[in-house]
């Protein structure tokens, strides 16, 4: 997954909707949905480098489903699980 500039994470992408609705996630814990997240993840930015809604210790992840790009914050543990999954299941 590519590391992106913080300016790629804007208000419009953040406000496009809930990640659970957009990706059709049924379980509230994102760590349990790593295969789905992996399928749609485009890139990431460390939370303290985000231009919009910076959060130290978190990671912004950009997703695309069909023609819609959106992003959300993941905890460090969720992002680590996503990165490990991508390495094992490219």
TAJOCOR-V683308 format. One record per pair of residues at least 24 apart in sequence whose ideal C-beta (glycine too) atoms are under 8 Angstrom apart, sorted by sequence separation. I is the first residue (numbers start at 1). J is the second residue. D is the distance in Angstrom with one decimal. If there is no record, write none. Layout:
i,j,d
I,J,D
I,J,D
This chain:
i,j,d
37,61,7.5
40,64,6.1
40,65,5.2
37,63,7.6
47,73,6.4
42,69,7.3
8,43,7.2
44,79,6.8
9,45,5.7
8,45,6.9
4,42,7.8
14,52,5.8
4,43,4.0
6,45,5.0
14,53,6.2
1,41,5.7
2,42,7.2
3,43,6.6
4,44,6.6
5,45,6.9
23,63,7.2
1,42,7.3
2,43,4.2
3,44,6.2
4,45,5.1
9,50,5.0
10,51,7.0
11,52,5.2
22,63,7.5
41,82,6.5
1,43,5.8
2,44,7.7
3,45,6.9
9,51,6.4
10,52,5.3
23,65,6.4
1,44,5.8
6,49,4.3
9,52,5.5
22,65,6.0
6,50,4.8
7,51,5.1
9,53,7.8
19,63,7.3
30,74,6.5
38,82,6.2
6,51,4.7
37,82,5.5
41,86,7.5
22,68,6.9
31,77,6.9
31,78,5.4
34,81,5.4
38,85,5.2
6,54,7.8
22,70,6.1
30,78,4.9
34,82,5.6
38,86,5.5
13,62,7.1
31,81,5.2
35,85,6.9
9,60,4.6
19,70,7.5
34,85,4.6
38,89,6.6
16,68,6.3
9,62,6.7
16,69,7.7
17,70,6.5
19,72,4.7
6,60,7.6
8,62,6.2
16,70,3.9
35,89,7.4
13,69,5.9
14,70,7.3
13,70,5.1
14,71,5.9
4,62,6.3
13,71,4.8
14,72,7.2
1,61,8.0
9,71,5.1
8,71,7.9
1,82,7.8
1,83,6.9
1,86,5.9
